[in-house]
Amino acid sequence: MRRKGQGLVGGLAGVAGAVIWALAAAVYQPLMQPHGFWTDSSTGQTFPEVGGNNTYWPRDIRQLAILLAFGAVILICRTNVRGVLAGAIATVGWLAVDLWLDRMDVAGGATAAWLAVGGVALFSTAAVVAARVSKGQVGTALARQLSAGVAAVLAVATMVVTTPWDEPVTDPDQVRIENALSMLKAGLVVMFVAVVLGLVAVQLTFLRARRVVAFVVVAALAAWLATGNHGSLTAVGLIGMPVAAALAVVAVREVSLIRLLPVAVACCVVLLPAAVILYLAGSAVGTAMTSLAGNPPVNSADTDLSIAVSGLLLGLLLASVSHVMTRPAHGSDSLERDSGPVLKRA
């Protein structure tokens, strides 16, 4: 039953990722590129673009959606190395196609529908191949923890994606896009969390589930601080949300709350220098992607930051630190294996 549940969650997450990717690529990317007007290929109607200068938030939504589909493949293949590799190859190809389609300036509702079909087909193919090459095998505890940690950090990183307009937004077209952005982000966050739960469900007991919920609440509060106009508390939220997300994943392991305190401290310590490096790296990658897509560069007052790439690398870093610091001394944690009980009262 657990395998069927993982397959169901993985399938839903993959389809959701494909649909969100298609909408961002063919409907909302054209609205944000400062070319003046765009034409809906399905109706022939011409619409004024409302994006102004920045073009990168639809790209982040697209790439986060692709990474969500990759996480779904990992869940379906149960973090087996060969399955993960198959999913990674498909993901790299998908990201390349995404930039090519952006360069082609695809647009329109009908185009979005066909892209959704193509995205679902690509995800399904990757999932089937990953499942076949990993048949009868499961991944290690390390692979499971790293995958879940990355997905958790990507969930909170999704909340940082914003449109470039000054708040409050009053223009009707901009309000419509803001509302759509909120819905797309909510869908991504929910599906990322579902993938995380699918990955760590084998380790969950009643007591650990309560700890996970507590850290999820902290991560949500930190995300609210990070994305709102809260002055100096914004920086606290930006630091707190990825750390809390990483702790939510590591809390499913056989580890006391006392041992989680140094994990939190270590994550905060490595986050500060890593944030600078990832910011510079993410900006370089984002600028290169804008150039490859044939889009005009953003204004010099802004930064063409790739949140998807930075979030992926940050997730790997925090997940690695938290896993190493909570590793069982003698590998005696029986719930690290795939055969452990689920939600049994501790």
N, C-alpha and C positions, 0 to 999 in steps of 0.2 A: 504493500500500500504506500510505503514511504517513497519508493521509486516512482510509482504512478503520480504521487503528489508533486515530486520534483519535476517530472516531465510536464505536468499540467501547468505549473507555475512558470517553468522555462518557456513553454510554448506561448503562454499569454504575454510574457515579458518580451519575447522576440517579435511577436506580431505587433505589440504596442510600439516597440522601437521602430519597426519598419514604417508604420503609419505616421508616427510623429516625424520621422525623418522626411518622409514624402511631403508632408504639409509644410515643414520648414523650408524644404528645398524649392518647391514649386509655387507656394503661395506667399510665404512671408519673406523669403530672401529677395524676391523681386520688389517687394514694397520698401525695402530698406536700402537699395542701391541708388546712389545719387546720380542717376542718369537723366532724370526729368520725368519720364513716363514709362509705363510698361504695358504690354498687351496680353490679355488673357487669350491663349491659343485656342481654348475651347469655345469661346464666344466671339472673339474678334474685338472685344471692347478694349478701349484704351483708358488707363487710369493714371492719375498723377502719383508719383512716388512720394512717400511721407517720411522717408528715413533720414533725410538731411545728410549728415556726414558719415556716421559710423555704420559699418556693414557687418560687424562681426557677431552680433548676438544670434542671428539665425544660424550662422555657421556653428556656434557652440551647441545650440539645440540639436542640429543635425548630427554633429559628432558625438554628443552625449547619447543620442538615440542609438547610434551605431554601436557604441560601447555597451549600452544596455543589452542589445541583441547579442553581443559577444559574451556578456555575463550570463545570458540565458543559455547559450551553448555550453558554457562551462558547467552550469548547473545540470544540464541534461546529460553531459558525459561524466558527471560526478567527479570533476576536477582531475580526471586521468590526464597524464602529461600528453599522451598522443592526441587525445581529444582536444585539449587546450591548444595544442600546436595547430591542429586542423582549423579550429575556430579563429586563431590568430591570423593565419594566412588569409582566410576569407575576409576578416575584418580589415586587414591592410588593403586588400583589393577593393573592398567597399568604400573605404576612405578615399582611395584614388579616384574611383568612379564619381564619388560625391564632388570632389574638386573639379573634375572634368565637366560634370553637369552644371556646376556653378559657372564655369567658364562659358558654357554654351547658353547661359541665361535662360534656362528652361522656366516656363511659367504657365499658370493656368490650372483650373480645377481638374480638367480631364487629364492633364499631365501628371498632377498629383496622384490621381487614382491609379494611373499606369505605373508610376513609381512605387506606390504602395504595394501593388501586385508583385512588381519585380523585387522589392525589398523582402517581402514575405517569402518569395521563392528562393532568394539567396540565403536567407536565414534558415529556411527549411532544409535546403541542401547541405549547408554547413552543419546543422544539427544532426542530420542523418549520418553524414560522413563521420562526425565526431563520435556519435553513438556506436557506429560500427567498429571503428578502430580501437575503441575503448571497451568493447563488449566484454562483460564478465570481470572487469577490473575497476577499481576505485582509486582515487588519488590519495595522497598522503595528507596528514593533518596540516602540514605546512602549506600545501597547495590550497586546501580548504580555507585556512585562516587568511592567507594572502588574498585570495579571491574575494572572500567576504569583506575583508578590510578595505580593499580598493572600491568595491561596490558601495560600501557605507560612506566613504569619503566622497565619492562621486555624487551620492545622493545630496549631501549638504553643499557640495560645490555647485550643483545645479541651481541652488537658490541664489547664487551670486550673479547669474546671468540676468542682465537688465537691458532695457532699451536706453538710448542715449539722451532722452529728453529730460528736461528739468521738471521736477514734480512741483505742484500737482499738474497732471496732464488734463487739458480741457478740450483740445481739438477732437472732434468726433472720430476721425480716422485713427488718430493716435490712441484714443481711449479703446477703440475696438481692438487694436493690435495689442495693447497692454493686457486687455482681458484674455485675448487668445494666448498670449505669452504665459500668463498665469496658469491657464488650463494645461498647456503643454508641459510646463515645469512641474505642475502637480502630478500629472501622469507619469513623468519620468521619475520623480521622487518616490511615488508609491510603488512603481515597478522595481526600482533599485532596492527598496526595502524588502519587497517580496523575494527578490533573488537572494538577498542576504539571509533572510529567514530560512529559505530553502537550503542554503548551504550549511547553516549552523544548526538546523533543527535536530540533527542526530545527537548533538551535545546538550540540548536544552533539558534542564530539569525545572521543577517548579520554582525553586529558589533562584536559579540563574535567570529564568525568564523575568522575574521581578527586577533583578539587577539590570538586565538589558533594557527593560521599559524605562527605568529610572535614567539611564544614560541617554536613551532616545529623547526623553523629555528635555534633558539638559542640552542636547544637540539642537533640538528644535528652538529652545529659548535663545541659544547662542546665535542661531541662524536669523532669528527675528532681530536681534541686536545688530547683527552684521549687515543686514539688508535695509534697515530703517535709518531714520535720521536721529541718531542717539548720541551724537558727539563723540566723546572719547570712548564711550562704551562700544562703539562700532569696532574698534580694534580688538577689544576683549572678545566680541562675538566672532570675529574672523579667526582668532586663535582658538577659541573654545569649541567651535562647532566641529572642526576635523578631529580634534583631540577626543571630544566626547563620542564622536562616531566610531573612532578606533577603539575606545574603551567599551562601547556597547558590544562590539564583536568579541573582544578578548574576554569579556565578562562571562561568556558561555563556557569557558574552560574551568578546569578544577583548580581554582585559585581564590584565595581569600581577598576580602576587600582591602586589607592592609597591603597586600602585594600589588594591588592596583594603583596605590598612591605613587610609588616610584615610577610606575609606567606612565602615569599622567605627567609627572615632572619631566621625565626623559623625553616624552613626545613634545612638550612645550619647549624644551631646550633645543632639540634638533629642528623644531619648526621655524624658529626665528631666523637662523642663517639659511635654512632651506627655502624659506619664503622668498628671500632676495634672489637666490639662484634660480628658483623656478619662475619667478616673475620675469627675470631677464630672458631665460630660455623660452618661456611661453610667449613672450613678446616677439622674440626672433622667429619662432615657429609661426606665430600668427601673421606676422608681416610677410613671411615667405608664402603662406597659404593665400593671402590676399593677392599677392603678385601672380601666383600660379593660376588662380581663378580668374585673372584678368580684371579684377575689381580695382577701382581707384583707391589709393592709400587713404587712411584716415587722417584727420587733421593732426598737426603736430602737437596740439594740446591734449590729444588722447593717446591711448596705448592700445595697439592692436593685439591684445592678449588672448591667447588660446586657453580658455578656462578648462576645456576638456583635456588637453595635453598636460597642463599643470596639475589638474586634479588627479589624473591617472598616476603621475609620478609621485605626487604627495601621498596618495593612498598606498602605493607600494612601499614608500619610506616608513610611514607610520605603522603599517601592518607588519613590516619586518621587525621594527623596534619592539612593538608590543608582543609579537610572537616569541622572540628570543628571550625577553624578560619574564615571560610566564611559562616557559617550556618546563615540563615536569622533569625533576632532577634525575629520575631513573626510568623515564618513559612509562610510568606506571598508571597513567590516567586511562582507564578503560574506556571512557567516553570519547577519547581521541579516535577510536576505531569506529567504523561505520555501523557496527552492530550494537551500539549503545542504546539505552532506553530513551524515550522521548517524553518530556514533560511529566516525569515521575516525581512525586513529592520527595524532596531531599530529607 
